[in-house]
Amino acid sequence: MNLKDLADQLNLSPTTVSRALNGYPEVSEVTRARVEDAARRYNYRPNTQAKRLATGRAMAIGHVIPISTQHEIVNPVFADFIAGAGEVYARSGYDLLMTIVPDEDQDRIYREIRSKRNVDGCIVHSPKMAEPRIGLLRELGLPFVVHGRATLETGPYSWVDMNNIRAFHRATEFLIDLGHRRIALINGIETMDFAHRRRLGFEQALAARGVQADPGLMASGEMTEAQGYHEAMAMLAGPQRPTAFLTSSLLSAMGVRRALGDLGLVLGRDVSIVTHDDDLSYLRNGGDEPIFTATRSSVRDAGRRCARLLLRQIELGKAAVPKPVGELLEAPLIVGASTGPAPGV
């Protein structure tokens, strides 16, 4: 089936179908969903080779993945992002080119990508507060979208981000309302922009409710099950142990839960946990009833949104310089079995 056949099936113009598949914002969400559903049903795939010849594009999107001793992003969260972005690329006839490099080689790799012209644009992952890749890609003239934001970057760029400050402010308020005053934060690496914003939300909520923040109950690092376990064990061994934990990752929350089990503490009764990022395809937060209370965000949906923004930039090309677009997503609080009133309340 070609594009015209698909358009005929839907009683739409080929232009509308093409714009829907390529993420143009002027196409309504209802129409986009209808077109995407039909593309799946009829197994529609764009003729990539013909499009390469007609447009002069590589018909590929680059993902440069830094492998760091301090921040490893190849994890279940990243896999979900790639799955979401990949759905959009496939429907639009784009390939995904992933390059895994040491941190110090990123500058060279981006320059090589630009000179070889083997991709049409890039997604920037895990931005730091001061993110040098943004300025570099702007200098190279390579279309890009950032998954996240960079607080210290003053120039224009397109991004998709979670409202991390509000999510962690809301989660902290929820625990305070349950009577918790000794609330621990197990965060990501705080040079990363998302982790910086999450700590801000946590601290702002404590200050607004007159609760003194305890530096001894704040930890940051790689968001792994082991991190959650070791930080929780250390904090729970102290004389003034926390009655609740707020974690930046479901993996970290699982580690805290293991620590509670080892110490004979009951989740939701003796100690509460609220986590973030529980909407993962490959790591579920329980079944119909969530195990963890969580600020829920879909990383797969963020992948789709980043891909659509980037493909729109590429499709517009030099004919119309697109204005930078920012999409700020909200994370609703989902109450599970991991929270309850503070002991003694």
Secondary structure, 3 states (H helix, E strand, C coil): CCHHHHHHHHCCCHHHHHHHHCCCCCCCHHHHHHHHHHHHHCCCCCCHHHHHHHHCCCCEEEEEEEECCCCECCCHHHHHHHHHHHHHHHHHCCEEEEEEEEHHHHHHHHHHHHHHCCCCEEEECCCECCCHHHHHHHHHCCCEEEECCCCCCCCCCEEEEECHHHHHHHHHHHHHHCCCCCEEEEECCCCEHHHHHHHHHHHHHHHHCCCCCCHHHEEECCCCHHHHHHHHHHHHCCCCCCCEEEECCHHHHHHHHHHHHHCCCCECCCEEEEEECCEECCECCCCCCCCCEEECCEHHHHHHHHHHHHHHHHHHHHHCCCCCCEEEECCCEECCCCCCCCCCC
